[in-house]
């Protein structure tokens, strides 16, 4: 259990370096199931989700070596994981399914867990495996897949990131050609494609709605550096905008962040690309309208941090959540600080500019917890943020430390 004591902060200033993206690193780790040769992932962030997935992969027979921020994985004899408890703790655990099935012809995995932000069924994952010839058997709490995979045509009813990644991880070793229609276009999907191609895979169409994979008999190892975390970068930008900050973010990919940068600019802050990184300055003042969409639309993972920013914007901001049906849980906790937020189904109306006062709040999920930390910076007095299940550490490597380097006063207590 973690508790964060957050003091009011008038201004953030300085510079921070952005870590590698959690949502890129996790599928890259699962690619270690595809080869006997060492796959080294550089700049792996120290996150709870990374640690849990490393334990799951060890249960799958993946050998690992961690040194100087890099993680090396290889698997001589991969097997289905035995520890259902670990798999049930995180959503990304389902990504072991595709490579296990492709490599061994068999995969049995427990149904995954993660943040309680809505229904996230794995039916699209299973649909893709069936299209490649797998036989699927669902039992309470788990799923078993068997069969020698062959290329097939897959149409995703929704451009699911996880399903696209899982099908990719299976198709690279399937016999023949696999075509994924309505594939996810997120940078983390393209990053996985780049890594798999570095390992010897044949993939066309990464970053578009149609991805074509020509299966190979085997893949080799290599060294790969993941893309920077656009959600971590966006969270820091929101914090700076709330406090009239002047902050330089090093190591960002601006081309991955266009939608959120447009929305930040609409609030009145100044964003400037420099040779050193992305600089934000000024205070946000204008209310905004945000609609979450699949990439390249506004990311659902940034909805909560942007709502924290909206608390400081005089007027009414509108948020429409189209991706997950239960992703406004943080709003109730924000009202404990004095925020005026009205929820109507998938709409949230935020009346900003009200005085916020520090009190006890509880992290509801990963991004909601980060948003509450930002809201605490805007509140008068001290805000005590309780994170009983460690949501924030799942996706941010020392977010309090990053904000502290910019002038915030956040005391972390680990029980």
C-alpha positions in Angstrom: 0.0 0.0 0.0 1.3 3.5 -0.9 0.2 6.8 0.6 1.2 10.1 -0.9 1.1 13.4 1.0 0.7 16.2 -1.5 1.2 19.9 -0.7 -0.2 22.7 -2.7 2.1 23.8 -5.6 2.0 27.2 -7.3 4.5 26.5 -10.1 6.5 23.7 -11.6 9.7 24.4 -13.4 12.7 22.5 -14.6 13.2 19.5 -16.8 12.5 15.8 -16.7 13.4 12.8 -19.0 10.5 10.6 -20.1 10.8 6.9 -19.6 10.1 4.1 -22.1 6.4 3.4 -22.6 4.9 0.8 -20.3 2.4 -0.1 -23.0 5.3 -0.7 -25.5 7.5 -2.6 -23.1 5.0 -5.2 -22.0 4.2 -6.7 -25.5 8.0 -6.5 -26.3 8.6 -8.7 -23.2 6.1 -11.2 -24.5 8.1 -11.4 -27.8 10.8 -13.1 -25.7 8.6 -16.2 -26.0 9.2 -16.3 -29.7 12.9 -17.2 -29.9 15.7 -19.2 -28.3 18.1 -16.3 -28.9 18.4 -13.5 -26.4 16.1 -10.5 -26.9 17.4 -7.4 -25.1 15.0 -4.5 -24.4 16.8 -1.3 -23.4 15.6 1.3 -20.9 13.0 -0.8 -19.3 11.2 1.2 -16.6 11.0 0.0 -13.0 7.2 -0.6 -12.8 5.1 -3.0 -10.9 3.5 -4.2 -14.2 6.9 -5.0 -15.6 7.9 -6.9 -12.5 4.6 -8.9 -12.5 5.0 -9.8 -16.2 8.6 -10.8 -15.7 7.3 -13.3 -13.1 4.7 -14.6 -15.4 7.2 -15.1 -18.2 9.5 -16.9 -15.8 6.6 -19.2 -15.1 6.4 -19.7 -18.9 10.0 -20.9 -18.9 11.5 -17.6 -20.1 15.1 -17.0 -18.9 15.8 -13.4 -17.9 18.8 -11.2 -17.1 18.3 -7.6 -15.8 21.3 -5.2 -15.9 21.7 -1.4 -16.1 18.2 -0.8 -17.1 18.1 -3.4 -19.8 16.1 -6.7 -19.7 17.3 -9.7 -21.7 14.9 -12.6 -22.3 15.1 -16.0 -24.1 13.1 -19.2 -24.0 14.4 -22.6 -24.9 11.3 -24.6 -23.9 8.3 -22.3 -23.4 5.3 -23.6 -21.5 1.9 -22.3 -20.4 2.0 -20.5 -17.0 0.9 -22.3 -13.9 0.3 -19.3 -11.6 -3.2 -18.1 -12.2 -2.9 -15.5 -9.5 -0.3 -13.5 -11.3 -2.2 -13.6 -14.6 -5.3 -12.4 -13.0 -3.5 -9.3 -11.7 -2.8 -7.6 -15.0 -4.5 -7.2 -18.4 -1.3 -7.5 -20.4 -0.8 -11.1 -19.2 -3.1 -12.3 -22.0 -0.3 -11.4 -24.4 1.5 -14.6 -23.6 -1.3 -16.5 -25.4 -0.3 -15.7 -29.0 3.4 -16.5 -28.8 2.9 -19.6 -26.7 0.3 -20.9 -29.2 2.5 -20.1 -32.2 5.6 -21.6 -30.6 4.2 -24.8 -29.0 0.7 -25.3 -30.5 -0.8 -25.1 -27.1 -1.7 -22.3 -24.6 -3.6 -22.3 -21.4 -3.9 -19.0 -19.6 -6.1 -17.6 -16.8 -8.4 -14.8 -17.7 -6.6 -11.5 -17.1 -7.2 -8.7 -14.6 -6.0 -5.1 -14.4 -7.8 -1.8 -13.7 -11.5 -2.0 -13.1 -12.3 0.7 -15.8 -14.9 -1.3 -17.7 -15.5 -4.6 -19.6 -12.4 -5.6 -21.6 -13.3 -9.0 -22.9 -10.7 -11.1 -24.8 -13.2 -12.2 -27.5 -11.3 -10.4 -30.2 -8.1 -12.1 -29.2 -9.8 -15.5 -29.5 -11.4 -14.6 -32.7 -8.0 -13.9 -34.2 -6.6 -17.2 -33.0 -9.5 -19.1 -34.4 -9.1 -17.4 -37.7 -5.6 -18.9 -37.8 -6.9 -22.4 -37.0 -6.8 -22.6 -33.2 -9.3 -24.6 -31.3 -10.6 -22.6 -28.3 -12.1 -24.0 -25.1 -13.3 -21.6 -22.4 -13.6 -22.8 -18.8 -14.4 -20.8 -15.7 -11.5 -18.5 -15.1 -9.3 -19.7 -18.0 -9.0 -20.4 -21.7 -7.2 -23.2 -23.6 -6.1 -23.0 -27.2 -4.6 -25.7 -29.3 -3.6 -26.2 -32.9 -1.0 -25.6 -35.5 -1.4 -22.0 -36.7 -1.9 -21.1 -40.3 -2.3 -17.7 -41.9 -5.9 -16.3 -41.9 -7.9 -13.1 -42.4 -9.0 -11.3 -39.2 -11.4 -8.4 -39.0 -11.5 -6.7 -35.6 -14.9 -5.2 -34.7 -13.0 -2.6 -32.7 -9.3 -1.6 -33.3 -8.2 -3.2 -30.0 -4.6 -2.7 -29.1 -4.3 -5.9 -27.1 -6.0 -8.0 -29.7 -3.8 -6.6 -32.5 -0.7 -7.2 -30.5 -1.7 -10.8 -29.6 -2.5 -11.7 -33.2 0.8 -10.2 -34.3 2.7 -12.2 -31.8 1.0 -15.4 -33.0 1.0 -14.7 -36.8 4.8 -14.1 -37.1 5.3 -17.8 -36.6 2.2 -19.1 -38.3 2.4 -20.8 -41.6 1.3 -18.6 -44.5 0.0 -15.0 -44.6 -2.2 -13.3 -42.0 -4.1 -10.2 -42.7 -5.5 -8.0 -39.8 -8.2 -5.6 -40.8 -9.3 -2.7 -38.6 -6.0 -3.1 -36.7 -5.0 -0.7 -33.9 -2.8 2.2 -35.1 -1.2 3.1 -31.7 2.5 3.9 -31.7 3.0 1.0 -29.3 1.6 -1.4 -31.9 4.0 0.0 -34.5 6.8 -0.3 -32.0 6.0 -4.0 -31.5 6.0 -4.5 -35.3 9.4 -2.8 -35.6 10.9 -5.0 -32.9 9.4 -8.2 -34.5 10.8 -7.1 -37.9 14.2 -6.6 -36.2 13.9 -10.2 -35.1 13.2 -11.4 -38.6 9.5 -11.1 -39.0 7.9 -10.0 -42.3 5.2 -7.3 -41.5 3.7 -4.7 -43.7 1.2 -1.9 -42.8 2.2 -1.1 -39.2 0.5 2.1 -38.2 -2.4 1.6 -40.6 -5.7 -0.2 -40.3 -4.5 -3.2 -42.3 -1.4 -5.2 -41.2 -0.2 -8.1 -43.3 2.1 -10.7 -41.7 4.1 -13.4 -43.6 4.8 -16.1 -41.1 8.4 -17.3 -40.6 9.8 -20.6 -39.4 11.7 -19.0 -36.6 12.8 -15.6 -35.3 16.2 -14.5 -33.9 17.1 -12.2 -31.0 18.5 -8.7 -31.0 18.6 -5.4 -29.1 15.7 -3.0 -29.1 14.9 0.3 -27.5 11.1 1.0 -27.0 9.4 4.3 -27.8 9.0 6.9 -25.0 5.9 7.0 -22.9 3.4 9.4 -24.4 1.0 9.1 -21.5 3.7 9.8 -18.9 4.7 12.8 -21.0 1.1 14.0 -21.2 0.6 13.6 -17.4 3.7 15.9 -16.8 2.4 18.4 -19.3 -1.0 18.6 -17.6 0.7 19.1 -14.2 2.8 21.9 -15.7 -0.2 23.5 -17.3 -2.1 23.5 -14.0 0.6 25.4 -12.2 1.8 28.0 -14.8 4.9 26.0 -15.2 7.9 26.2 -17.5 9.0 22.6 -18.0 11.2 20.9 -20.6 10.4 17.3 -21.4 13.4 15.4 -22.8 13.1 12.3 -24.9 9.5 12.7 -26.1 8.0 11.7 -29.5 5.9 14.7 -30.4 4.5 12.9 -33.5 2.9 10.4 -31.1 1.1 13.1 -29.1 -0.6 15.3 -31.6 -4.2 14.9 -30.3 -3.3 15.7 -26.7 -0.9 18.6 -27.7 -3.7 20.2 -29.7 -6.0 20.0 -26.7 -3.4 21.5 -24.4 -2.8 24.3 -26.8 -6.5 25.1 -26.8 -6.3 25.7 -23.0 -3.9 28.6 -23.6 -0.5 27.2 -22.8 2.5 27.5 -25.1 4.2 24.4 -26.5 7.5 24.6 -28.3 9.6 22.0 -29.9 13.4 22.6 -29.3 16.5 20.6 -30.0 16.5 19.6 -26.3 12.9 18.4 -26.2 9.3 19.8 -25.8 8.8 22.9 -23.6 5.5 24.0 -22.1 5.0 27.4 -20.5 2.2 29.5 -19.3 -1.0 28.7 -17.4 -4.0 27.0 -18.9 -7.1 29.1 -18.8 -9.7 28.1 -21.4 -12.2 25.3 -20.9 -12.0 22.3 -23.3 -14.0 19.6 -24.9 -12.4 16.1 -25.0 -13.7 13.0 -26.7 -11.6 9.9 -26.3 -11.0 7.8 -29.4 -8.7 5.1 -30.7 -5.4 6.5 -32.0 -4.8 8.9 -33.6 -7.6 10.4 -31.5 -7.4 11.6 -28.0 -6.2 8.7 -25.8 -8.5 7.4 -23.1 -5.4 7.1 -20.8 -5.1 10.9 -20.8 -8.8 11.6 -20.0 -8.2 11.6 -16.2 -5.1 13.8 -16.1 -6.8 16.2 -18.5 -9.8 16.3 -16.2 -7.5 17.2 -13.3 -6.3 20.1 -15.5 -9.9 21.1 -16.3 -10.4 21.7 -12.5 -8.3 24.8 -12.9 -10.0 26.2 -16.0 -12.8 28.7 -15.4 -16.0 27.7 -17.2 -17.3 24.3 -18.2 -15.3 21.6 -19.8 -16.9 18.6 -21.4 -15.5 15.0 -21.5 -16.9 12.2 -23.5 -15.5 8.7 -22.8 -16.1 6.4 -25.8 -13.6 3.7 -25.1 -14.3 2.4 -21.6 -17.7 2.6 -19.9 -16.5 3.0 -16.3 -13.6 5.4 -16.6 -15.0 8.3 -14.5 -14.4 6.8 -11.1 -11.7 9.4 -10.3 -14.4 12.1 -10.6 -16.1 11.1 -7.4 -12.8 11.4 -5.5 -12.1 14.8 -7.1 -15.4 16.1 -5.7 -14.1 15.3 -2.3 -11.5 18.1 -2.9 -14.3 20.5 -3.9 -14.5 19.9 -7.6 -17.8 20.4 -9.4 -18.3 17.4 -11.7 -21.5 16.0 -13.1 -21.6 12.6 -14.7 -24.2 11.6 -17.2 -23.5 8.1 -18.6 -20.4 8.6 -20.7 -20.3 12.4 -20.3 -18.6 14.4 -17.6 -19.3 18.1 -17.2 -16.5 19.8 -15.2 -17.1 23.3 -13.8 -13.6 24.6 -13.2 -12.0 27.5 -11.3 -13.5 26.5 -7.9 -11.3 26.5 -4.8 -10.0 23.0 -4.0 -9.1 22.0 -0.5 -6.9 19.1 0.5 -8.4 16.0 2.1 -8.1 12.2 1.9 -8.8 10.6 -1.5 -8.3 7.1 -2.9 -6.7 6.0 -6.1 -9.4 4.3 -8.3 -7.2 3.0 -11.1 -3.8 3.7 -12.7 -4.6 6.9 -14.6 -7.2 8.1 -12.1 -4.6 7.8 -9.4 -2.2 10.0 -11.3 -4.9 12.5 -12.0 -5.7 12.7 -8.2 -2.0 13.4 -7.6 -2.2 16.3 -10.0 -5.4 17.6 -8.4 -3.7 17.5 -5.0 -1.1 19.9 -6.4 -3.9 22.4 -7.1 -5.7 22.0 -3.8 -5.0 24.2 -0.8 -3.4 22.6 2.1 -2.4 18.9 2.1 -4.0 16.1 0.1 -3.5 12.6 1.3 -3.8 10.2 -1.6 -4.3 6.5 -0.6 -3.3 3.9 -3.2 -4.0 0.6 -1.4 -3.4 -1.6 -4.4 -0.4 0.3 -5.9 -2.2 1.5 -9.1 0.2 4.4 -9.7 3.4 2.4 -9.5 2.0 0.0 -12.1 2.4 2.6 -14.9 4.7 5.4 -13.7 8.3 5.1 -12.6 8.4 7.4 -9.5 5.8 10.0 -10.6 6.2 11.8 -7.2 9.9 12.0 -7.9 9.5 13.4 -11.4 7.1 16.0 -10.1 9.4 16.7 -7.1 12.3 17.4 -9.5 10.1 20.2 -10.9 9.3 21.7 -7.5 6.4 19.7 -6.1 6.3 18.6 -2.5 5.1 15.0 -2.4 6.0 12.6 0.4 5.6 8.9 -0.4 4.9 6.3 2.4 5.0 2.6 1.5 3.3 0.3 4.0 
